[in-house]
Amino acid sequence: MSEITFDEFLKVDIRVGEVVRAEPYPEARKPAIKMWIDFGDEIGERKTSAQITAHYDPLTLVGKQVMAVVNFPPRQIGKFMSEVLVLGLPDENGEIVLIGPDGEVPTGGRMH
């Protein structure tokens, strides 16, 4: 893995957002969930899809704070336009577990 400079790291804008809406995405090639995430006044609401059905149900995601990269260009995922990349880690079976703060923080806060 190559090293990056601190200035290069600062180019990646990772923010905390709150899931305000989530629904199944049955049209996806692999099971996925569509999410609408509020990142506060500066960024607003953005949408994404993620292959997280092993650990999450759309109803349980609403109100959850998650971390996401918010400065990627939009990406077409099937018929859905993804505007952010939610962050997660694989469990022992390779299924994604979302990353979020371990306590309540203001929506839109940038990771340091």
C-alpha positions as CSV (number, residue, x, y, z in Angstrom):
1,M,0.0,0.0,0.0
2,S,1.4,3.4,-0.9
3,E,1.6,6.3,1.5
4,I,-0.4,9.5,1.1
5,T,0.3,13.0,2.4
6,F,-1.9,14.7,4.9
7,D,-3.0,17.1,2.2
8,E,-4.2,14.2,0.1
9,F,-6.1,12.8,3.1
10,L,-7.8,16.2,3.5
11,K,-9.2,15.9,0.0
12,V,-11.5,13.0,1.1
13,D,-14.5,14.6,2.7
14,I,-16.0,12.0,5.2
15,R,-19.1,13.2,7.1
16,V,-21.6,11.8,9.5
17,G,-25.2,11.7,8.3
18,E,-28.5,10.4,9.6
19,V,-30.5,7.9,7.5
20,V,-33.9,9.5,7.0
21,R,-35.3,7.0,4.6
22,A,-34.4,3.5,3.5
23,E,-36.0,0.9,1.2
24,P,-35.1,-2.4,-0.4
25,Y,-33.4,-2.3,-3.8
26,P,-34.7,-5.5,-5.4
27,E,-33.5,-4.5,-8.9
28,A,-29.8,-4.5,-7.8
29,R,-27.6,-7.4,-9.0
30,K,-26.8,-8.3,-5.4
31,P,-29.3,-7.6,-2.6
32,A,-29.0,-4.0,-1.5
33,I,-30.8,-1.2,0.3
34,K,-31.4,2.3,-1.0
35,M,-30.8,5.1,1.6
36,W,-31.4,8.8,1.8
37,I,-29.0,10.4,4.3
38,D,-29.2,13.9,5.8
39,F,-25.8,15.5,6.1
40,G,-27.1,18.8,7.6
41,D,-27.5,22.3,6.1
42,E,-24.2,22.5,4.3
43,I,-24.5,19.4,2.2
44,G,-28.2,18.4,2.6
45,E,-29.8,15.1,1.7
46,R,-27.9,12.6,-0.5
47,K,-28.9,9.1,-1.6
48,T,-26.9,5.9,-2.0
49,S,-27.3,2.2,-2.2
50,A,-25.3,-0.4,-0.3
51,Q,-25.1,-4.2,-0.1
52,I,-25.8,-4.4,3.6
53,T,-28.8,-6.7,3.8
54,A,-27.1,-9.3,5.9
55,H,-27.0,-7.0,8.9
56,Y,-29.6,-4.4,8.2
57,D,-33.3,-4.0,7.4
58,P,-34.5,-0.7,5.9
59,L,-36.8,0.0,8.8
60,T,-33.9,-0.3,11.4
61,L,-31.7,2.0,9.4
62,V,-33.9,5.1,9.8
63,G,-32.4,7.4,12.5
64,K,-29.0,5.6,12.4
65,Q,-25.9,7.8,12.0
66,V,-23.4,6.6,9.4
67,M,-20.1,7.8,7.9
68,A,-19.8,8.5,4.2
69,V,-17.5,10.0,1.6
70,V,-19.6,12.9,0.3
71,N,-17.3,14.4,-2.4
72,F,-17.2,11.5,-4.9
73,P,-19.0,12.2,-8.2
74,P,-22.5,10.6,-8.6
75,R,-22.4,7.0,-9.8
76,Q,-25.1,5.0,-11.6
77,I,-25.9,1.8,-9.7
78,G,-28.4,0.1,-12.0
79,K,-31.4,2.4,-12.3
80,F,-30.4,4.3,-9.1
81,M,-28.0,7.3,-8.9
82,S,-25.7,7.0,-5.9
83,E,-24.4,10.3,-4.6
84,V,-22.2,9.2,-1.6
85,L,-20.3,6.2,-0.5
86,V,-21.3,4.9,2.9
87,L,-18.4,3.3,4.8
88,G,-18.3,-0.1,6.4
89,L,-16.1,-3.0,7.4
90,P,-16.5,-6.7,6.5
91,D,-17.4,-9.1,9.3
92,E,-15.9,-12.7,9.4
93,N,-18.2,-13.7,6.5
94,G,-17.3,-10.7,4.4
95,E,-20.7,-9.0,5.0
96,I,-20.6,-5.2,5.5
97,V,-21.1,-3.6,8.9
98,L,-21.6,0.2,8.7
99,I,-19.3,2.6,10.4
100,G,-20.7,5.3,12.6
101,P,-20.0,7.3,15.7
102,D,-20.3,5.5,19.0
103,G,-22.2,8.5,20.4
104,E,-24.6,11.1,19.1
105,V,-22.8,13.8,17.1
106,P,-24.1,16.8,15.1
107,T,-25.2,15.8,11.6
108,G,-22.8,16.9,8.9
109,G,-19.7,16.8,11.1
110,R,-16.5,16.1,9.2
111,M,-14.2,13.3,10.2
112,H,-10.8,14.5,11.5
